[in-house]
Amino acid sequence: MNFFIPVAKNKAQEEEVYSAIKKFVAEETEASVSSRRIFKLTHRSGEKQVLAEVGMNYPNTEDQVHAILYDTVRKIYFICTTNRGVKQGSPIFCGENEVIFVEDFEI
């Protein structure tokens, strides 16, 4: 899958929005955000498996996933949705040990 940001109208705006999300999350969480561009991940939440995919709503919410970031120091994924990690609030945290599968965007 080629890189995209759901709300962006063109490639320049994709880069602008993505940079703004990375900056916001880094400031909000004091993360060392990697340069990886992650398309989707499956993780455990209790007994369930949950799929977070850019462009789709995060399960059981009305929130669209705009980006998935990774903190290289703390080994944490950040799932950034409309209301968590993009416009306001902290992203959804997912420890590396909870992740079952990760797929990056094509380069």
GIBELNOR-V537408 format. One line per field, one symbol per residue. phi: phi as a letter, one per 40 degrees, with the letter a starting at -180 (. if undefined). burial: + if it has 9 or more other C-alpha atoms within 8 Angstrom, else -. Layout:
phi = ???
burial = ???
//
This chain:
phi = .cdabdcccacccdcccccccdccccccbfcbcccdbccaabbcbgcbbbbbbdgbccdgbccccbabbbccccfbcbcbbdbbhbcagccccacdccccabbcccc
burial = --+-+--+----++--++--++-+++----+++---++++++++-----++++++-++----++++++++++--++++++++++++---+++-++--++--+-++--
//
